[in-house]
Amino acid sequence: FSVPCSAILSSYLLGERLNLLGKLGCLLSLVGSTVMVIHAPEDEEVTTLEEMTSKLKEPGFLAYAAILLALCFLLIFYLAPRYGQSNILIYLTICSVIGAFSVSSVKGLGIAIKGFFAGQPVLQHPLTWILVITLVASITTQINYLNKSLDIFNTSLVFPIYYVLFTTIVITTSIILFKEWVAMTVVDIIGTVCGFLTIILGVFLLHAFKDMDVSLGNLPQVLQNEEPVPVTRDDKNILIEVDNSSIAPEDKPKVFMLYT
């Protein structure tokens, strides 16, 4: 609900415009999210910190995490100072990439909390404190760059784009870390992909047509009052029109055509 709620609340509380196509985009985001939830993969059963540690040590996830860290450092230290003020994707990509680490940390800490109440010595396990530090650092970075993006760009655009990027990273992380799609059927895979594409379409409607003054009240006028596309004419056509005109303005020089 973050996409439609942020768009609607920013329209009423912050005075930002939300036209008919934007509302349709919010509706499509809800529909796509519902389809994704219906076809979502089941979590692989990970009940102990030892199992979580073995998942995090797998070569595939280590390579994936290294790529995300390199991309994050590139965005923070090179692209953000140069293009962050003008490109909405820079800050939001940083938040989304860091989100992969925050989601993984929350998953591991959830296992640690369950183990703590079950009487397991989770506080002596080094992974618990690594996850805590990672979670605090990632959430702090996300909040920092998300606030920077909200200070510069429209709220109704920031949250939808952030949702798409964040969801993409989280799904990819779940595939690599927990292998959630291994046991999925073809129908569930197609449903998940279609739901995500529906969300992207809704976000596109929010972003591409945000400056159009379209509502249910003026929709017929908008469709009827389309200005005709101007026809580009070359110099030859203009000269022939002036030569064939019966009355030429006296204050303008006459143009004669010479034929050979």
Beta strands, then each sheet from edge to edge (+ up, - down):
end
